[in-house]
Amino acid sequence: MKGDITDIERATQLHENAVGLTGDYVNMNKPRLLSNLGVALQTRFDRLRNLIDLENAILSKQKAVDLTPDGHPDKFPALGICLERVSTGLEI
C-alpha cells in the first residue's frame, strides 16, 4: 500500500479543515470538498482498517450527494462512488 501514514493523516486533516471552512451554508464547492474528504478517509481506512474512518467516508460521500442538486452532472458519479464505499465496507 502506498503512502506514508503521516502523509495520509495530514491529507485527511487538511480535507477536514477545508470542509469546516465552508461552514453550514451551502456552497457549490462543498460537495466536492466532502467527496475529497471521503476519499481521504477511505485511504486512511484502507491503511488502518478503522471502521470509524469507513463510516465517516460513507457519511461524507452521502452528504456530497445530498448537497448536489438534482440534475447536476456530478450527482450520478457522486452517488456511484458513495455506493462503492458502502460495498467496500461490506467486504471487510
Secondary structure in CASP SS format (residue, H / E / C, confidence):
PFRMAT SS
TARGET T0000
AUTHOR 0000-0000-0000
METHOD secondary structure of the structure
MODEL  1
M C 1.00
K C 1.00
G C 1.00
D C 1.00
I H 1.00
T H 1.00
D H 1.00
I H 1.00
E H 1.00
R H 1.00
A H 1.00
T H 1.00
Q H 1.00
L H 1.00
H H 1.00
E H 1.00
N H 1.00
A H 1.00
V H 1.00
G H 1.00
L H 1.00
T C 1.00
G C 1.00
D C 1.00
Y C 1.00
V C 1.00
N C 1.00
M C 1.00
N C 1.00
K H 1.00
P H 1.00
R H 1.00
L H 1.00
L H 1.00
S H 1.00
N H 1.00
L H 1.00
G H 1.00
V H 1.00
A H 1.00
L H 1.00
Q H 1.00
T H 1.00
R H 1.00
F H 1.00
D H 1.00
R H 1.00
L H 1.00
R C 1.00
N C 1.00
L H 1.00
I H 1.00
D H 1.00
L H 1.00
E H 1.00
N H 1.00
A H 1.00
I H 1.00
L H 1.00
S H 1.00
K H 1.00
Q H 1.00
K H 1.00
A H 1.00
V H 1.00
D H 1.00
L H 1.00
T C 1.00
P C 1.00
D C 1.00
G C 1.00
H C 1.00
P C 1.00
D C 1.00
K H 1.00
F H 1.00
P H 1.00
A H 1.00
L H 1.00
G H 1.00
I H 1.00
C H 1.00
L H 1.00
E H 1.00
R H 1.00
V H 1.00
S H 1.00
T H 1.00
G H 1.00
L H 1.00
E C 1.00
I C 1.00
END
